[in-house]
Amino acid sequence: MSDDEQFWFCLTHHKVEGRDGCRNQDRLGPYATAAEASHALDKVEERNEDWDTDPKWNDDAAAED
């Protein structure tokens, strides 16, 4: 996949951008489609929830021992 076919989600402007968008440290991606990039924050939320509930990575569970 070339850069011209990639999309990013800008965390500053909360919008999907192409290659010539904001600097990479201010965005998530790259994604293969604009639709995928538009759901970047949903994916982040899903992954955070998975980590928060994963017993191997849950600090609260270790504190209870």
Short mmCIF file of the C-alpha atoms (twelve columns), coordinates in Angstrom:
data_MODEL
# 
_entry.id   MODEL 
# 
loop_
_atom_site.group_PDB 
_atom_site.id 
_atom_site.type_symbol 
_atom_site.label_atom_id 
_atom_site.label_alt_id 
_atom_site.label_comp_id 
_atom_site.label_asym_id 
_atom_site.label_seq_id 
_atom_site.Cartn_x 
_atom_site.Cartn_y 
_atom_site.Cartn_z 
_atom_site.pdbx_PDB_model_num 
ATOM 1  C CA . MET A 1  0.000   0.000   0.000  1 
ATOM 2  C CA . SER A 2  1.488   3.330   -1.017 1 
ATOM 3  C CA . ASP A 3  1.218   6.537   1.026  1 
ATOM 4  C CA . ASP A 4  -1.306  7.888   -1.486 1 
ATOM 5  C CA . GLU A 5  -3.638  5.032   -0.592 1 
ATOM 6  C CA . GLN A 6  -3.369  5.530   3.170  1 
ATOM 7  C CA . PHE A 7  -5.438  7.545   5.617  1 
ATOM 8  C CA . TRP A 8  -4.858  8.880   9.118  1 
ATOM 9  C CA . PHE A 9  -7.108  10.230  11.850 1 
ATOM 10 C CA . CYS A 10 -5.943  13.644  13.067 1 
ATOM 11 C CA . LEU A 11 -6.175  13.994  16.856 1 
ATOM 12 C CA . THR A 12 -5.948  17.787  16.621 1 
ATOM 13 C CA . HIS A 13 -8.739  18.350  14.098 1 
ATOM 14 C CA . HIS A 14 -10.708 15.117  14.672 1 
ATOM 15 C CA . LYS A 15 -10.932 14.336  10.981 1 
ATOM 16 C CA . VAL A 16 -9.575  11.884  8.439  1 
ATOM 17 C CA . GLU A 17 -6.544  13.049  6.482  1 
ATOM 18 C CA . GLY A 18 -4.449  11.839  3.598  1 
ATOM 19 C CA . ARG A 19 -0.673  11.744  3.370  1 
ATOM 20 C CA . ASP A 20 -0.290  15.530  3.436  1 
ATOM 21 C CA . GLY A 21 -2.142  16.076  6.696  1 
ATOM 22 C CA . CYS A 22 -0.841  17.022  10.118 1 
ATOM 23 C CA . ARG A 23 2.417   15.660  11.502 1 
ATOM 24 C CA . ASN A 24 2.413   11.967  12.390 1 
ATOM 25 C CA . GLN A 25 2.753   12.490  16.140 1 
ATOM 26 C CA . ASP A 26 -0.668  14.199  16.061 1 
ATOM 27 C CA . ARG A 27 -2.535  11.447  14.275 1 
ATOM 28 C CA . LEU A 28 -3.382  7.738   14.302 1 
ATOM 29 C CA . GLY A 29 -2.721  5.421   11.406 1 
ATOM 30 C CA . PRO A 30 -2.090  4.704   8.701  1 
ATOM 31 C CA . TYR A 31 -5.307  2.949   7.734  1 
ATOM 32 C CA . ALA A 32 -6.177  1.347   4.404  1 
ATOM 33 C CA . THR A 33 -9.459  3.231   3.986  1 
ATOM 34 C CA . ALA A 34 -10.965 6.545   5.052  1 
ATOM 35 C CA . ALA A 35 -13.796 4.636   6.742  1 
ATOM 36 C CA . GLU A 36 -11.308 2.673   8.837  1 
ATOM 37 C CA . ALA A 37 -9.504  5.876   9.825  1 
ATOM 38 C CA . SER A 38 -12.785 7.531   10.789 1 
ATOM 39 C CA . HIS A 39 -13.273 4.817   13.434 1 
ATOM 40 C CA . ALA A 40 -9.767  5.162   14.897 1 
ATOM 41 C CA . LEU A 41 -10.970 6.471   18.259 1 
ATOM 42 C CA . ASP A 42 -13.472 3.603   18.518 1 
ATOM 43 C CA . LYS A 43 -10.598 1.170   18.008 1 
ATOM 44 C CA . VAL A 44 -8.532  2.942   20.678 1 
ATOM 45 C CA . GLU A 45 -11.458 2.706   23.102 1 
ATOM 46 C CA . GLU A 46 -11.893 -1.026  22.350 1 
ATOM 47 C CA . ARG A 47 -8.202  -1.724  22.912 1 
ATOM 48 C CA . ASN A 48 -8.153  0.275   26.152 1 
ATOM 49 C CA . GLU A 49 -11.164 -1.667  27.410 1 
ATOM 50 C CA . ASP A 50 -9.474  -4.953  26.473 1 
ATOM 51 C CA . TRP A 51 -6.337  -3.947  28.385 1 
ATOM 52 C CA . ASP A 52 -8.323  -2.682  31.370 1 
ATOM 53 C CA . THR A 53 -10.103 -6.019  31.683 1 
ATOM 54 C CA . ASP A 54 -7.185  -8.324  30.820 1 
ATOM 55 C CA . PRO A 55 -6.165  -10.115 34.037 1 
ATOM 56 C CA . LYS A 56 -2.530  -10.351 32.840 1 
ATOM 57 C CA . TRP A 57 -2.312  -6.551  32.636 1 
ATOM 58 C CA . ASN A 58 -4.729  -5.468  35.356 1 
ATOM 59 C CA . ASP A 59 -2.820  -3.646  38.113 1 
ATOM 60 C CA . ASP A 60 -5.893  -3.639  40.374 1 
ATOM 61 C CA . ALA A 61 -5.943  -7.447  40.467 1 
ATOM 62 C CA . ALA A 62 -2.287  -7.549  41.567 1 
ATOM 63 C CA . ALA A 63 -2.961  -5.029  44.346 1 
ATOM 64 C CA . GLU A 64 -5.687  -7.287  45.790 1 
ATOM 65 C CA . ASP A 65 -3.270  -10.206 46.348 1 
# 
